[in-house]
Amino acid sequence: MKYIFWLIWIVCFFIMLLYYGKRKHPILSAMLSMFCGVTTLIVCHLFGHSIGFTPQINFFNTMLSLTLGIPSIVLIYISTLI
């Protein structure tokens, strides 16, 4: 189960790299995604108790939200359900 989890993260990372590479402004697109991912992590951490999902703000979650953006928060939520 642990290897499947890591495999999902690696596949998502490469999908995001391909996505950013095909954009007209890849750096700007990546920065916007990073900002949205970290903002979503902080909002879910502060106000997520109403929906039952409060991810911790730690190095692992922060790096994932910086790398993948909002999809990382969705994957963290799904991994808590499993």
N, C-alpha and C positions, 0 to 999 in steps of 0.2 A: 504494500500500500504506500509506503514511504517513497519508493522509486517512481511510482505512478505520479505522485504529487510533484516531485522534482521534474519529471518528464513534461508534465503540463506546463510548468513555469518556463522551462527551456524553450519549448515550442512556441509559447506566447511571446517570449523575448525575441525570437527570430522573426516571428510574424510582424512584430512591431518594428524591428529593424528594416524589414522589407517595405513596410508601410511608410516609414519616414524617408527612406531612400527614394521612393517614387514621388514624393511630394515636391511641389515647386520650391518651397522654402523648408528644407528638412530641419534645419536648426531651430527655426521659429516654431515649427510644428511640434518638435520634440519638447521645447521649453514650455509651450502651452499645455501639452499633455502632462508634463511633470508638475506644473503648477496645479492643474485640475486634480491630479492624483493625490497630491499632498493635501490640498484643500479638502477633498472628499474624506481622506483619512482623518483629518482633524475634526471635521464636522461630525463624522460617525463616532469618533471617540467622545466628543463632548455631548452630543445630543442623541446618540444611538440607543440609549436606554429605553426610549419610547417604542422602538421597534425590536428591541431585544438583541441588538448587535453593537457591542462596544469594543472595537479592536484596540489592542494596546499600541501605543506609540513607542516602538522600539526600533533598533537598527534594521532588523529584518523587514518589518512592515514598511518602514520609511523607504528603504532601498527598492523594495518591490513597487511601491506606489510611484517612486521616481522613474523606475524603468518602464513599467507598463501603463501607468496612469490609472484611470478609473477601472479598467478591467481587472487590475490587481485587487481592488477592494471587493469586487464581485467574486473573484476567486477565493479570497480570504473568507468571505461570507459563506460560500458554498462549502469550503473545507471545514467550517465549524458545524455545518449541518451533517456532514458525513460521520 
